[in-house]
C-alpha cells in the first residue's frame, strides 16, 4: 500500500515538472524569438502554437507516466522508470533556462 502511495507521489512530481517545463518553454520562446526574428505580426501566433503543441506533448507525458510508473512498481523498477521520465524534464528545463538567460544577456 505504501509503495502505491510513493508511486502516485512520484507521478505528482512528474506532473509538477511538466507544468514547470511548460512555463520555462513559454518564458524561453519570447526572448529567443525576439533575438532571432525580431517583432513581427507572426510572433504571437508562433508563441501560441508552440505553447499549445508543447502543452499537448507534456499532457501526454503526464498521463502516460502514471501507468508507466505503476508498471515499474509491479516489476520493482519504480525509481528507474521515474528517472527515465524525470531526467529529460530536468534537462529540458535547465536547457530552457540557459537559453533564456543567454538570449536575455544578448538583448
Secondary structure, 3 states (H helix, E strand, C coil): CHHHHHHHHHHHHHHHHHHHHHHHHHHHHHHHHHHHCCCCCCHHHHHHHHHHHHHHHHHHHHHHHHHHHHHHHHHCCHHHHHHHHHHHHHHHHHHHHHHHHHHHHHC
